Amino acid sequence: MALTWPPALALLLLIPAGAWLYREIGRRRARRAGSLAGVGGVVTAGGRGARLRTRAPAGLFVLGLGLMVVALSRPTGTVGLPIEKGTVILAFDVSGSMAATDLAPTRMDAAKAAAVDFVQHQRPGIAIGIVAFSDSGVAVQTPTTDQDTVIAAIKRLAPEKGTALGQGIATALMAIAVAEAGPNVDYYTNRSPAPTASPTPAPVPPGSHGSALVVLLTDGENNERPDPLTAAQAAANLGIRIDTVGIGSAAGADLDLNGFHVHSQLNEALLRQVAGVTGGSYYAADTAEQLKAIYDTLDPQLVVEAQSIELTAVIAGASLLVMMLGAGASLAWLGRLP
């Protein structure tokens, strides 16, 4: 237990002085009672039980005062609280083909709208990160439960160059590894030791890592290395599911990319393969009902997390209870308050 305001404990020094004063008042009462008994010829018998009834209420009252002083010092403690935790990585295709207009107003805008809706429907405790990939992949936003921060990162995305689905998946897997390793590990900087070499972990059943999910929003037109199915197999070996969201139409659209006339259309077959390898599902971005089904596929992990809480109210309540017990005992046994 730690104290936010330790100087308040100095008030404990007043309690012995109060106890001494209470004892002196008790002695005066006893002498006065003894003199009255001598005049009246009545002697009141006193024994161990009588002394206990006299001292117990005062002891309870002193204990209550001590607890109140401790409460004034604002103690804090660490307790383990069960919470639901999960990690979702939204991996965005930001290739030039995402500027196509076969989904209004553009594929990129449709993907961003679908992702914002996804974020707004997530439960507390689910950390969401953003990965953007074109001819390479980059973690745009580390996983966080702050939905406003995630939505702001989504709105900053814009179409760029080629499409490397495999690189996007690999970057998403790294983002999940960093998020689940905790705040003391950061593979993107040299502030922590480099990870030591270790044997490749044995593959686990696809989709068995239910508390982590990659949502891949793309038109599926891969034209860069590595092979997306190889990257998908790496995710499957880790038990991480990939749900793919197809952005675009089967008919496709014509684009002018840097002076080149290009016809771009949705590659549903590849996206279904990527999802199938990992135990995930394929969704069409233009079907809101299907897309919302992703919300229910994440299986958050129930974990016990140490959290610091202030114990002032608890100890103050215990203090009042103890003092009330002391007051009640004094009234019942002595006919007066301590």
N, C-alpha and C positions, 0 to 999 in steps of 0.2 A: 504494500500500500504506500502511496506517495501523498504528500501534502502540498496543496497549492499555496497556502498561506501559513507556513509554520509558526510565525511570530504569535499567532493566536494561542498557541499552547502555553504561553507565559501566564495566561489566566488561570492555569491549573494551580499556580502558587497561591491563589486566593482561597482555594478549597480547604487546605489545612487550617488557615486562619478562621474560616467560617466554622469548621468542625470544632476547633477549640472554643470559639464563642458559644456554639450550641451546647457544648459540654458544661461550660461555666453556668449557662442559664439553667441547665438541668440540675446542677448541684444546688443552686439557689432554691429551685423549686423543691428539691428533696429536703433541704434544711428547713424551709418554711413548713413543709408537710410534717416533718419530724417534730417541730416545736408545737404545731397544732395538735398532733397526736398526744404529746406529753401533757398538754393542758386538759384534753378531753379524756385521758386515761385509755385511749384506744391505740393499740400498736398494730401497724400494718405489716403483715409478714411479707418478706421479699425473698425470692429464690431465683434459681437459674432461669426458670420460665419467665418470671417477671422481668428480669434483666434483658432477656431476649426480646420480649415484646417492647421494651423501651428503646433498645438499640437498633433493632432491625429496620424500623421505618426510617430512622435517620441515616442508616447505612445505604438504604435504597435511594434516598433523596440525594446523598453525596455522589453515589454512582451515576445517577441521572445527570447531575451537574457536570461530572467529568465527561460523560458522553456528549453533552451539549457543547463543551469547549472543543472537543475533538471535531465535532461537526462544523464549528466555526472556522477550523483550519482548512476546510474544504478538501477532505481526503478523496483520492481517486484510486481505483483498483482495476486490475485486468481480469476480465472474465471471458470465458469461451461462449460465444453465441452462435447457434446454428443458423446459417444463411444459405440461400440458393445462389450458386455461382455458375456461370457459363461464359463462353467466349465465342463471339461470332465475328468473322472477318468478311466484310463486303469487298470483294475483289472486282474492281471496275476495269473494263476494257476502255481505254482512252485512245484507241487507234484512230487514224483518220477516217476509217469507214464508219465510225460512230456518228459522223456528221450527216449520214444519209437521212433522207426525209420519208422513208417508207413507213416509219412510225412518227406521228405528229407530236411536236413540231420537228424533232430530230430523234434519232436513236439515243443519243446522249441524254437529251432532256427526258425521254421516256424512262431510261434507266435510273436517272437521278430521282424522278418522281416516285418510282417504285421503291427505291431504297429509302427515301425519306418516310414513306408510308410504313415500311418495314420497321424502321427505327422507332417511330412513334407508337408502335404496337408492342414493343418489347416490354418484358417484366423487369422490375427493379432487380439489381444483382447481375444482370446480363451485360457484360462488357462488350462493346462493339468497336471494332477497328476498321480502318479504311486502307485498302491497298489499291494502287493504280498501276496499270501495266499497259505498255505499248510495245516497243522493241526491247524494253527492260521493265523491271518491276521495282516499285518503291513503296514503303510503308508511309502513307500520307498522314494517318492518325493512329497512334498506338491505342489499343483497346481501352475504353473508358465507359463508365456508366453514365456520364454526362451527355444526355441526348442532344442538347443544344450544340455542344462542341462537335459532335459527330455530324450533325446536320450541316453545320457551317463548313466542315471539311468536304462534304458531298457537293455542296453548292459551288465550291471553288474548282471542281474538276472541269476539264475541257479537252476536246479531241486533240491528239498530237500526231504520232507517226505510225509505225507498223504494229503488228499484233503478235505477241509472244504469250500464248495461253499458258504454256509450261512454266515460264518465268513468273507469271502472276500467281500460279498455284504454289510454286516454291517459296515465293515471298510471303504468301499468306500462311504457309506452314511455319515459317520462321517467326512470324508475328505471334502465332499461337504459342510457340515454344517460349518466347520471351515473356509473354503475358502470364503463362502458367508457372514460369520459374520464379516469379516474384520480383519485388522492386530492387533487390540487391544484385540482380543480374541484368546486364545490358550489353548485348552482343554488338550493338551499333557504335560503341565507344570503347576506349581503352581504360575506363575507370574501374573495371573489374577484371579479374584474371581470365585469360582465354580458356574456353572449355577444354578439358583434358580429353585426350583420345580415349575412346571406349569402344567395345565391340558393338557392331550394329545390332540394335534390339531385334528380338525375334518378332516376325510379323504377327499381328493380332487380327481377329476377325474384322472385316470391313464394317464400319459404322459402330464399332463397340465403344469408341470414345465419345459417348453421347453428349458430354458437356461442352464439346467444341464443334464448330460448324463453319464451313467456308461456303459463302453464297457467291457464285461466279456470275456476274452480269456481263454478257458479251454477245456479239453476233456470230461468234464461233469461227471466224475466218482466220485461221492460224497461218502465219507466213514467216515465223521466226523459230529458232531453236530455244529451248529443248523441246522434245516431243511431248505434247500435252498428255498423252496417255501414259507415258513413263512417269511424269510428275503426278498424275492421278493415282498410279499404282503406289508411289511413295506415300501418298496420303492414306490410301487403303491399308498399307502395312502398319500405319500408326493408328488405325481405327477411326480416322477423321473423315467424316462424310462431306462430300461436295454436292451441294444442290446447285444446278445450273439454271440460269434464267436466260432464255433466248430473246435477244433484242433485235428486232427486224422482222422481215416478212420473207416467205419462200420466193415471192416474185422478185424481191430485191429492188435496188434503186441505182441510178447512174450518178457518179460523182466525178468532179474535176479536182484531182489531187496533184498539186504542183505542176499543172499543165498536162497531166495524163488523164485520159478519159477511162474511168474504171467502173465496172458493173459489180456491185456488192450485194450479196444475198445471204440470208441466215443459213448457217450450217447446223441444222438441227441434229443430223446424224452424229456428228462429232460430240456435241454437247450431251446427247443421250448416252454415248459411250463413256464419257468422262464421269457422268453421274452414276452410271451403272457399275463401273469398276469399284467405286467407293461405297456403294450401298445407298447413294443419294437418289434424288429425283430430278426430273427435268420439268421446268415450268415455262409457260409462254407469258412474256411480259405484258401482252395486251389482254390477258385474262385475269382480272383482279381477284376473282374467287379462287383460282388456282394459286395465284401468288401468295394470298393470305394463308394458304395451307402451310407455308413454310414456318409460320409463327408457331405452329403446334408440333413441329418435328424436333425441336431442340429439347434435350433432356437435361435440365440443370442438375449439377451435382450438389447434394446437401453436404456442406462442410461446417466444421466448428472453427470459427475464426476468433482469435484473441482481440478484444477491443477494450479500450480504456474508457471507463465510465466514472462519473462523479458520484460518490457515496454520501454526500452531505444530507440529502433528504432521508435516506435510510437510517443513518446514525441519529439524526435529529428526531425522527419518529421513535426510535428505540429509547432515546433519552426521555421523551415525554411519557412514554409508556411506563418506564421504570419509576419516574417521579410520581406518576399517578398511582402506581402500586404502593409506593411509600406513603403517599398522603392517605390512601384508603386504609392501609394497615394502621396508621397512626390514629385516624378517626375511630376505627373499630376497637382498637385495644386501649388507647389512651384518652379518647374523647376529645382530641385536639389535633391540629396539624403539627408537623414536626417543628 
